[in-house]
Amino acid sequence: MHGGRIGWRRRDSGERSFAATARPAVVNAARARYLFARPFCAGGDLLDIGCGPGDGLALVSGAARRAVGLDYSADTLVACAPALEAAGIRPVAGDALALPFLDHSFDAVTAFEVIEHLPDPARFLSETFRVLAPGGVAVISTPNRPVYSPRGTWLDYHLREYDAGELRALLEPFFPEISLFGQEHRTRDAQLDCSPLNRYLYPLKRRLDPRGVLLNRLRAAYVYLRWGERPGDCTPGDFPVLEGGVDRRPILVAVCVAERNDRPREGGGDARR
């Protein structure tokens, strides 16, 4: 396991893990993003930034020639190393702002729900570009602020959220080809994530129920009693990544192709650290 420099820290948000306490909607939405990215990973060398315990990466690692999972938490990677290695994944502890890899090391990079946590997103994109081979593909997802947080972010570990235009503007200096998609949430349970009520519930969860066990049970009961929906019955198919209507979807997914000539466009900054 590589001991990369860890230049930033954040508290575990619960998004990173498919742990037993994670809500089925969170788990299956994440799985859907990985499955969407699978065709871009086929036959090449893949880096997943912010892999956590690697549950999502394991869904696509078999399609790649080589799969590397990077996370800031060395403890998480050590604890999950046997499962990661069984799935053919090389775990690496490191910093998303200073990736511990040589230039042009990967044909594909995935980074799901990462960029909103970072203090220097441009540095992150510069590093992502640097490690991509010419013509490589980065698949990046992040909450769509006007839909996910219509009254301002309620998550204290999101340093910044973006709308579609802002995300595209952030990506354009580094990637000449950008296709934006939107991930739809078709379950009532998942749709509650976009409710302004979360602004008030989230601080209570932090103080009283940090693992979300009680709150998740109460939420599941509410969803069932009001709509007759069992949150545990959802599947990745309830969270499709779609073209069109991007501004109306709660999650933005960008597919970005690196320059074929190995050089970032003007304004993209130094692609090599």
N, C-alpha and C positions, 0 to 999 in steps of 0.2 A: 504494500500500500504506500503510495507516495505521500509524503508529508508536506504538502504545499503550504505556502504562507497564507494565513487567515487574516485578511485585512479588515473584515467587518463581522459584526455579530448581530443576530436578532433572536428573539425568543421563539421557541417552537410554536407555530401558529395552529398546529393541528392539520394544516393543509398538506404537509409533506409526507404524512404517513397513512398507509391503509391499515392502521391499527384496529384492534377489536372495537375501540370506542369511536372510530370514525363513522359518520353518518353514511348510509348507503348511497345517498345522492352525491356526496363528495367523492367517494370511491369510484363510482361509475362515471361521473363526469370526467375525472382524471383518466380513467381507462379509455374513454372515448377519444380524448385528445391523443393519447399514445397510438391508438389504433388508426386514427386519421393520419398520423405521421409515418406509419409503418411503410407505405410505398416509397417514401423518400429515403428510407434507411436501407432498403433492400440491397444486399450485395456489397455494401461499403463499410467504412469505418465510422462508427457512431459514437458521439459524446453526448451524454445527457447531463446537463447542468442543473443542480438542485435535485438530485435523484432520490434523496431521502433513503429509505430502506430498499428502494429498487423494485418495488412491486409493479409499478407502471412500466419501467424499463424492461422488466422480464417479459412483458407482453410482446415486445418488438425485437428483443436482442437476438432471437433466433433467425430473424430476417437479415441481420447485419453480418458482415464478415468478422467484425470485431466490435465489441460494445464496452464502453467505459462509462462508469457512473461517477460523477463528481459531486461532492457535498461538502459544506463547511463543517459539518459535525463528524469529526473522526470517531467519536463514541458510537454514533449511529451505524457507521460503516463497519466498525469492528464487530458490533453486536450482530449485524446482518451478514457478515462476510461469508459464512458457509452457504447461505441461501443465494447470495449474489454469485458466488463462484460456481455453484451448481447450475445456475442459469447462464453460465458463460460470460458473466459480467466482471470486468476488472474494477474494483472500487478504488477511488482516489480521493483523499482529503485535500481540499484546496479552496482557493479564493476565486470567485467568479470575476473579480476585477483584476486578477493577475493569474491567468490560467497556467498551470504548470506543464505546458505541452509545447513542443516545437511548432513553428509555423507550418501551415498546410497539413496538419496531422490527421484531419477528419474530412470525410465526404459529407457528413450530416451532423448537425448539432440541434438538439432539442433543449428547450428551456421553458418549462410550463409553470406559470405563476411565480416567476422569479423576478422579473425586471421591476415590478412595483415595490420590491423590498430593498432595492439597491440605492445607495447614496449617489452613485455616479453612473447612470445608465449609459451614457455615451462611452465611458471607459469599458463597460461590459460589452457593448456592441463592437467596439474596436477590437477587444480580445476575441470575441466570437468570430469576427471577420478574419483575424490573424490566423487562427487555428484551422480555418476552413480551407480545403483545397480549392483551386480555381474551379469555378462552376459549382461549388458545393452549396448545400441548401441548409438554411437555419429555419426551424419551426419554433415560433415564439408565441406564447399566449399570455394574456393579462386581462384583468377585469375591464369592462367597458364602462367607464365612470358614469356617464349620464343614465345608464340603465341599472348598473350594479349598486351605485351609490348616488342616487338622484339628489340627496340632500347633503352631500359631502360624505367622505369615507367614514365608516364607523369602525374600521379596523386600525388599531394603533400601530400595527406592524406593517401597514402599507405606507411607505414614505410618499408615494405619489401614484395616483391612478390616471389613466389616459382615456380620451375619446379616440375615435378612429382617425381623425385628422391629425391629432397630436402624435399618435403612435406612428403613423406613416411619416410625418415630418422628422421624427426621431430616427427612424430607420433609413431614410433616403440617403443621407451622406455616406452610408456604408454599403448599401445594397441597391443596385440599379434595377433589379426586378423584384417587385413586391406584390403579392396577392393577399388581400385581406379577406378573411372568412369570419363568420360569427357562429359561436356555439349556442345552440338553443337549449333551454331548460323546459322540458315538457311535463315535469311532475310538479304537483302543488308544493311538495316539500322543498324542492330546489328553488321554486319561485319565491318562497318566503325569504330566501337569502337577499333578495332585492327590496325587501320591505323596510321602510324607515324605522320600524319597530326594533330592528337589530341594533340601531344606535343606542337604544336603552338596555336591551337584553345583553349585549356583548360585555359591557363593564360588569354586570352582575355575574356573568359566567366567569370572567377573569378572577373575581374575588371569591366567589362561593363554590364554583364547580369547574375548576380549570380544565379538567379532562372531558367535560361536557356530558358525563354519563347521565345525570339526572335531567339536565335540560334536553338532551336528545330524546329521552323517554317521554318527557312531557310534550315535546314537539311532535313526536310520532303519534301520541294519543290524540292531540289536537287535530292533526291532519286526517286521521282516520275518522274521528267523530264528525268533523265538519264536511269532509269530501268523500269519505269512504275509501280513501287511498291508503294502502299499506306501504310506507316508505321502503321497507325491505324488499319489495317486489320489483323495484326499478332495475334496469339494465343499461349498459352503455348505449343501446339504441334509443333511450329516452333523452340523450344528450348529443344530438347530431351536430357536426360541424358543417355549415352550409354556406354556399355562395348567395349573395343577394341579401338585402335587408340587414346588413351588418350593423347599422346604427341602432337596430331594435334588439340586438342580441346581448345578453349579459356578459359574454366572454368574447374577446377579440383573439383571433388566431392569425398570425402573419406567417406566410411562406416566403422566404427571402433567398434569392440566388446571389451568390458572390460573383464579383467581376471575374471574367475569364482570363484577364491579363495580369492577375495577381496583385493589382494595385487598387487601393480605395480611391474613390472619386475625390476631387478637391473639396475640402471642407470636412472630410471624414476623420481628420486627425491622423496621427501616426499609428499605423496598424501593427507596428512591432514595438514591443516594450523592451 
